Amino acid sequence: MSELQVVLLSGGAGTRLWPLSREAYPKQFLPLAGEATMLQDTWLRVRELSGMPPLVVANEEHRFLAAEQLRQVGVEGAEILLEPTGRNTAPAIAAAALQAMAAGKDPLLLVLPSDHVVRDVGAFRGAVREAIPAAEGGALITFGIVAAAPETGFGYIQAAAGEGVRAVRRFVEKPDAATAQGYVAGGDYYWNSGMFLFRASRYLEELERFDPDMVQAVRRAFDGAARDGDFIRLEREAFAASPADSIDYAVMEKTDRAMVLPVDIGWNDVGSWSALWQVSEQDGDGNAHHGDVISVDTRNSYAYARRLVALVGVDDLVVVETDDAVLVARKDRVQQVKEVVARLKSDERSHAVLHREVHRPWGSYDSIDADVGFQVKRIKVKPGGRLSLQSHRHRAEHWIVVRGTARVTRDNDVFELHANQSTYIPLGAKHRLENPGTEVLELIEVQSGDYLGEDDIVRYDDVYGRS
């Protein structure tokens, strides 16, 4: 049997699940449907099918999130292709195919979005195994989901008659309600899952037939990529020059090699808060909760809480509470969350991109208080984490260690601080914070000055390759 290379697509922004999912920390990195994050769950459900680490395609800004989350579930040596800009799935998969073939091999690629839910993992693994012979024979296979309802939010695939893997008759766009009802009643239409199986070289050959410009642009970006450990940074200008298109439009709707395997695997793309309600465990009144939630005389509602949230006498609501934003929406109107995100972007408000707690390669910082002339942050540094050697033009800083050990560089001095000890970083001083210990370092930072923006950083040295 051919080698199977799992490709995890992790480039989405996940704005439909705002305010929990944001551009800098989208839904694939969140534990929305269980203990593990969605990226971790995607790998865990298929790892026994492949004898090699996954190949990940991710936004450059998410590289350390992807690497760290895979490390947490035991993945070593995952190659992470970094997109300098989003060009949709067809170029992303082309880059993954080139990387999969770089060592002279030509494996089958199992291409999976990293933000979907699959409840029947055994059935999905069985479907992949069933589809492998057809993929080895040159077919480009997609997995069609047995439609549980006439959903208008999904694309559909019409399959030829027969059993098992069969030819695709056509792909269709998201239909209106009446058309979707006809599709489900007919029995030969399936939801388009966005999951694929094919040989790497076959995908590139088919893409070359229909969009040679895309293949040429991706090859230039791949050949010019900078390699930094497990990170493969596609060359920016070449990748940006690629046409932007989905694999469906670029290849699957045009090729005569498209085949579909219908599956009933408890699939959901978790594309909205109402979809997350559907896949969550519900109580006797149809309510699904995450966090500290009390419901009184409430039905068919979803609540996600960081603090105590109480629902009284409401039906069909979604309530999502984070450290810096609250969403309240009717469950049948949650798709309009994207309009909120668009307004936040047009107003240049950070809530569209960042949470209050901002994650960095070394750990995170949480802005817990601010006013004119000062800002207070809670900083966490992972064991071995090391901030850049830097200085500030407009602010001074006081550091108070709460937990762990801090190694501090301040101009020519290097010293360690422990719990209940503090230091002062004058304006303009070159400084660095490190965690030499084995537990998370936590400290309170009090900034004072006439400008406290994150862009007031001059970096002299950085182990994470940031300019």
N, C-alpha and C positions, 0 to 999 in steps of 0.2 A: 504494500500500500504506500502511496505517496506521503511524503512529509506534510504535516498540516501546520501552517503558520497562522496563528490568531492575530488579527489586526483590530485594534480597538480605536475607534474614531472618537476623539475627545475634544473636538474643536468648538462645540456649541456654547452659546452664551446663556441659554436657559432663562431668558427674561420673562417667560410666561409664568414662572413660579416666583416672581418678585413678591415680597421683599426678602424672602429667604435665599433665593438664587439671584446672584448679581454677576455682572461681567467679570469681575476679578475673582469670583468664587462661585462658579455656576453649578447647576444641579448635579452633574455627574460626580462632584466631589463631596456631596452631602449624603448623610445616611437617612434617606427619605422613606425607604420601604423595609428597613430592618436595621440590624446593628452595624453592618458594613456599609460603606458608601456605595453609590451606584456603579462607579468605576470598578471598585473591588468586587462587587457582586457579579459584574459582567465577566470578569476574569475567572472567578471561582467556579462559575457554572460550567466553564468549558476547559479548565486547565488539564483535566484528565484525558482530554482528546488529543493534546499536543505534547510532544516531548521537548519543547523549546519555550523560552520566555516569550511573552507577547510582544508584538511590534505596535507601538502607540503613535498615533498622529495627533498632536496637540498644538494649541495656541502657544506661541513662544512665552507669553506671560504666565502660563500655567505649568511650565516645565517642572518646577520643583514640587508643586502639588501632586502632579501625576507620579513623579519618581518616588516621593515619600509615601504616598498611599499604596503603591504597589509593593514597596519595601515592607510595609506593615503587614502584608499578607504573604510574605515569604518569597517575593519575586526578586531574583538577582539577575542583573545583566539585561534587563529589558531595554531595547533600543527605542529611543523616543525621537521621532521626526517632528521638527518644530516648524510650523507654518508662520512665516513673518506677517502674513495677511490672509484672511479667509477667502478661499476661492471655490467653496462648496466641495461636495464629496468626490466628484470625478478626478480632479487633480490630486486630492489627498490620497486616494487609493492608488493612483498611478505612481506617486512617490513611494508608497509602501511596497508596491510591486517591484520597483527598481531596487529598493533596499533588500527585499527578500531574495532577489536574484543576484545580489552583488558578490556573493561568495561562489558563484558558479552553479547554484542550485536553482530549481524551479518548482517550489512547493505549491500546494493548494493554499489559497488564502481564504480563511473564514473571517469575513468582514462584519464587524458588529458595532453599532452605536453603543456608547458606554453609558447611556442614561435611560435604558429600558428595563422593565420588570418582566421576568419570566418565572411564573409560579411552578410550573411542572418541568423542573430541570431535567429529570430523567427522560421525559418525552422529547425535549429539545436535543439532548445528546443523541438519542436514538435517531432523530430526524437527520442530524448531521451525518451520522454514520451511513444512513440509508442513501443520502445524496452523494456521497463520495465517489462511487463508481461512475455516475454520470459526469461529475466534474472532471474526473480523470480522463474521461472520453472527450473532453473539450467543451462541455456545456457550461454556460454561465447561469448559475442557479440562484433563484431568490426563494425565500420562504414566505408563503402566503398564509395569513392567519385566518382560520375558520371564523367567519364573522358571527359574533354573538348578538349583534344588533345592527340596525341600519345607520351606522355612524356616518355623519357628514364631515367629520374632521380628518378622515383618512383617505388616501388614494386607494384604488382597487386594482386587482389583477384578475383578468378573465383567463381561466385555464381551459385547455383542451380536455375532452372527455378521457376518462381512464382512471388508473390508480397510481399512487406513488408519484415519482417525478414525471412530469409531463410538460408538453410544450405550452408556452404562453401565447394566447391569442391576442391579447392587447392589454396595455396599461391605460387606466383612466384616471382623470383628475378627481379631486374631492367633489362628490356629487351633491345635488340638493336632496332633500329628505325623500321625495317621491322616487327619485332615481335610485337612491340607496336602498329603499324598500324593495324595489324591483330586483336589484342585484342580489340581496339576501334571499329573496323568495326563489330566484332562479337556481341557486345552489352551485353555480360555477364561477362565482366571483369571491375573491378573498381580499382581506385587508393587505395592503402593501407594508411589510414590516421594516424594510430598509436593511435587512440582513442578507448577506450574499456568500456564495461559495463558488470559487473558480480557480483555475491555475493562473499563476501570476503572469506568465507569458501570454496566455490566451486573452486575458483582460487587456494587456497592452496592445496586442495585435488588433483586437476589435476597436479599441479607442483610436488607434492609428488610422483605421479605415474611415472613421466618421469624424474625427477631429485631430488631424495631424498637427495642427498648430499647438494644441494643448499638450500633446506628447512631447513635442520639441521644447516647449517652454519648461515643462517639468523636468525633462532630461538636463537642460542647462542649469536649472536650479539645483538638481541633485548632484551633477558633476561639480558645481561650484560650491557645494555645501561645506561649511566649517564643522569639523568634528571635535567635540569637547566631551570626552568620556563617553557616556551613553547617549548624549545629546547630539543630534544631527541637525544643524541649522541650515535649512534650505536657503539658497542665495536669494536675497530679497528682491532685487529688480527682475530677475528672470521669473521667479514664481509669480510676482505681481502681474507680469505680462501674459500669464496664462489666461485663456478664457475661463470664466467662472460658470460652472454648470454642475448639476447633480449627475450621479451615475445613471439614474433613470433616463434623463433626457439625453445625455451624451452617448450612452451605449445601449442600455437594456431595451429601450423602446424601438431601437433601430436594428439590432442584431438579429440574425436568424438562428442564433444559438441560445436564446433565452429559454430557460425552463423554470418551472415552479414546483415546489413541493408543499402542498397544503399541510398545515400543522395546527393542532389544538393544544397549546402549551401554556395557557394562562398568561398571554402576552398583553402588555400595555406600554405605550410609549411615554406615559406620565407627562403628557404635554400641557397639563393645566391642573389647577387645584381640584377641580371636580374629578379629574382622572385619578389623582392621588387619593381622594376620598374613596373612589371605587375599589382601589387595590388595598386599602387599609382595613384592619380589623374593626368591625363596627359593633356597637352595643345593641341591645334590644330595640332601641329607638332609632337605629340607623345612624348614630353619631360615631365619628372617628376622632380620636383625640391624640395629641402628642404633647407631653409636658403636663403642667399643673393646671388642669381644667376641671371646672365644676359645671354640670349641665342640669338645669331645672326646667321641666316642661319644654324640652327642646328636641327637635327631630331632624334627622337627615342632614346634619351639619358637620363641618370639619373645623377643628381648632388646633392651631399649633402655637404653643406658648413657651416663652422663656420665663415669664413671671406668672403669677396667678391670673387666670382669665376665667370669668364666670359668664355663662350664657343662660339667659332667663327668657322663656316664652318665645323663642324664635325657631323658625324652620328654614331649612335649605340655605343656610348661610355658610360662608367661609370666613374665618377670623384667623389672621396670622399676625403674631406679635413678635417683633425682634427688638434688639436693644435701641434702635433708632427709628423704627417705622412700624406702623400698624395698618394692616389691610382688612377692610370689612367689605364683603361683596356677596351679592346673591350668587348661588352656586351655578345658575344658568347664565351668568354674565361674566364669568371669570376670564374669558378670553380677552376682555377689554382691559385687563391688567397691562397689556402691551401699550395701551394709550397713556397709562400713568407713566410708564418708563419713558415713552417718547417725550412727554411733557417735562420730566425730570432732566432729560438730556438737553432739550431746547433751553431750559432754564439754567443749564450748566451746574446742576446740583449733583454732588458726589454720590447721593443715594442710589443712583442708577448703576454705579460701578462698584463702589466699595461698601462693605459693612463697617460698623463702628470699630470692630476688631479687624485689623488688616493683617493678613498673613504674609510673611516674608520667608526666604529660604532658611534663615536662622531661627525663626520662631514667629512671634506676632507682637503687635502693640494695640492697645485699646485706649482710645481717647476718652477718659472718664470725666473730665471737667475742663472748661475753658472760659475765659473772659478776656477783656481787653488787657493785653500785656502779659498773659500767662496761659499755660496749658498744662494739664496733668495727664500723664499716660501710665498705664500699667504695661510693663514690658516683660515678655516671656522669651527666654533664650534656651533652645534645645541643648542637651548635652553635646559638647563639641562645637556648638554654634559660635559663629564669629562674625560680628558686624564689620563693616568696612572701616578702614582708617579714614577719618573724615574730620572736617571742621565746619563751623557755621559762621556766617557773616553778621547775622542779626540776632542771635540768641545765645544765652548761656543756659546751662543745665545743672540741676542738682539730682543726684542719684541716691536712692535709699534702698538697700537690699532687704527684701522681705523673706526670701527663701533661697537657699543654695549658695554657691560661691561665684563671685564675679572677679574676673581678671581685667584690670583697667589699665589701659595705656593712656597717659596724659602728657603730651609733649615727650620729654625724655624720661619720664618716670613710668615704671610698670609695677603694679602692686595688686594685692588681692583684698577683697571685701567679703564679709560674711553677714549673716542676718543681723539686722539692727545697726549696721554700719553704713556710712554714707560718704560721699565725696562731691566736689564741685568742679564743673568743667567750665572754665571761663570762655567768654566769647572769643573766637578765633583760635582756640587751642586745638591742636591735632589730637584726636582721641579715638580709642577703640574699646569696645566691650566684648568680652569673650566669656564662655562658660566652660571651664576646664573640668567640671565635676561630672557626676553620673546621674544627677537629678536635674530637673528643670530649674533654671535660674529665674526668679521673679523679682522685679524691682519696680519702684515707683520713680518716675522721672518727672520733675517739675521744670518746665521750660519758662524762661522769662526773656522778654525782648520786644522790639517794635515790629517784628514780623516772625510768624511761627509756622509758615507753610512748609510742606514736605520737600519743596524744591530748594530750600535753603540748605543744601548739602554739597560740599566739595569733597569728592572722593579721591583719595590718593592710592588706595590699594583695596582690592575686593576679591575674595576667593570665589565669589559666585559669578564673576564676569560681567557685573553691571558697570556701565559707564558712569 
